[in-house]
């Protein structure tokens, strides 16, 4: 990841609750979070579903838009004031011309796919308690960075259920 962060030639600050990306927009940047936190979500008929978080030392990207150059349904919003370094697609494509860098990117993508598969299986097959325990084991720092109501949404449970699980 440090190799990717080095590519950034621009830093932006996003105030709390402001959007980095909205539905229907094209975003071909990779963002490296220096401070603060972000949520990636979709809106649907019944509300909002958070699908990912980003906080210090994470990469955040609207991957579908980044890869295709087409508009995405994703929103990226600051949970608190957030500073990100920006790597644009042209810089990144040049970075990928190097075989070692291409292998690094493939590893990052493989890891992302595995994380998404694990999350999908969790949501489809595990109880709220099991989902909570798995995310606590996988990302304990999440609970220091992200408010409980957002974590509950991410885990597809009520804030009350999450609070009860944390107490037990």
C-alpha positions in Angstrom: 0.0 0.0 0.0 2.8 2.4 0.8 3.9 2.2 -2.9 0.4 3.3 -3.9 0.3 6.2 -1.4 3.6 7.5 -2.8 1.9 8.1 -6.1 -0.5 10.7 -4.6 0.2 14.2 -5.6 -3.0 15.7 -4.1 -4.5 15.8 -0.7 -8.1 16.7 0.0 -10.1 17.2 3.2 -13.7 16.1 3.4 -15.8 17.6 6.2 -18.0 15.5 8.4 -21.1 14.2 6.5 -19.8 15.6 3.1 -19.6 13.3 0.1 -16.5 12.2 -1.7 -18.6 10.4 -4.3 -22.3 10.3 -5.1 -24.5 7.8 -7.0 -24.3 8.3 -10.8 -20.9 9.8 -10.8 -17.7 8.5 -12.3 -14.8 8.3 -10.0 -11.5 6.9 -11.2 -9.4 7.8 -8.2 -7.9 5.7 -5.4 -8.0 7.4 -2.0 -5.6 6.7 0.7 -7.0 7.7 4.1 -4.6 9.7 6.2 -7.1 10.5 9.0 -10.8 10.4 9.7 -13.2 7.8 8.4 -15.5 7.1 5.5 -18.4 4.9 4.7 -19.2 3.4 1.3 -22.9 2.7 0.9 -25.8 2.2 -1.5 -29.3 3.6 -1.2 -32.2 1.4 -2.0 -36.0 1.4 -1.6 -35.9 0.7 2.1 -32.9 2.7 3.2 -29.2 2.7 3.2 -26.8 -0.3 3.3 -23.2 0.3 4.3 -20.8 -2.1 2.5 -17.4 -0.9 3.5 -15.5 1.5 5.8 -12.3 3.3 5.3 -10.1 4.8 8.1 -6.4 5.6 8.7 -4.1 3.7 6.3 -6.9 2.2 4.2 -7.4 2.4 0.5 -10.9 3.4 -0.6 -12.1 3.3 -4.2 -15.4 3.0 -6.1 -14.0 -0.1 -7.7 -16.7 -0.6 -10.2 -16.3 3.0 -11.6 -12.5 2.8 -11.3 -12.2 -0.3 -13.3 -14.9 0.5 -16.0 -14.9 4.3 -16.2 -18.6 4.2 -15.9 -21.0 5.7 -13.3 -21.5 3.8 -10.0 -24.4 3.5 -7.6 -22.0 3.9 -4.7 -21.8 6.8 -2.3 -18.7 7.6 -0.3 -19.3 9.9 2.6 -17.1 11.2 5.5 -18.2 10.0 8.9 -16.0 12.5 10.5 -13.6 15.1 9.0 -11.3 13.0 6.8 -8.1 13.7 4.9 -7.3 11.5 1.9 -4.4 11.4 -0.6 -5.6 11.1 -4.1 -4.1 8.8 -6.8 -5.7 9.2 -10.2 -6.2 6.5 -12.8 -3.5 7.8 -15.2 -0.9 7.7 -12.4 -2.0 4.3 -11.3 -2.0 2.8 -14.8 1.6 4.0 -15.2 2.4 2.4 -11.8 1.0 -0.9 -13.1 3.4 -0.9 -16.1 5.9 -2.4 -13.6 5.5 -6.1 -13.1 6.2 -6.0 -9.3 3.5 -3.3 -8.9 1.0 -5.2 -11.0 1.6 -8.3 -8.7 1.0 -6.0 -5.7 -2.3 -4.8 -7.2 -3.4 -8.3 -8.0 -2.7 -9.3 -4.3 -4.8 -6.3 -3.1 -7.7 -7.2 -5.4 -7.5 -10.9 -4.3 -7.6 -9.8 -0.7 -10.6 -7.6 -1.4 -12.5 -10.4 -3.2 -11.8 -12.7 -0.3 -13.0 -10.1 2.3 -16.2 -9.5 0.3 -16.9 -13.3 0.0 -16.4 -13.7 3.7 -18.7 -10.8 4.4 -21.4 -12.1 2.1 -21.3 -15.6 3.6 -21.4 -14.0 7.1 -24.5 -12.0 6.2 -26.3 -14.9 4.5 -25.6 -17.7 7.0 -24.5 -16.4 10.4 -26.5 -15.1 13.3 -26.0 -11.4 14.5 -23.8 -12.7 17.3 -21.5 -14.6 14.9 -21.3 -11.6 12.5 -20.4 -9.4 15.5 -17.7 -11.8 16.8 -16.2 -12.3 13.3 -15.9 -8.6 12.6 -14.5 -8.0 16.1 -11.9 -10.6 15.5 -11.1 -9.5 12.0 -11.1 -5.7 12.6 -11.1 -4.9 16.4 -10.0 -1.3 15.6 -13.2 -0.7 13.7 -14.9 -0.2 17.0 -12.5 2.7 17.9 -12.9 4.4 14.5 -16.6 4.0 13.5 -19.8 4.8 15.5 -21.9 1.9 16.6 -24.9 2.8 14.4 -22.8 2.6 11.3 -21.3 -0.8 12.4 -24.8 -2.1 13.1 -25.9 -1.1 9.6 -22.8 -2.8 8.1 -23.6 -5.9 10.1 -27.2 -5.8 9.1 -28.6 -5.6 12.6 -30.2 -2.9 14.7 -28.1 -0.6 16.9 -29.9 -2.1 19.9 -28.8 -5.6 18.9 -25.2 -4.5 18.5 -25.3 -2.8 21.9 -26.7 -5.9 23.5 -24.0 -8.1 21.9 -21.2 -5.8 23.0 -22.4 -5.9 26.6 -22.7 -9.7 26.7 
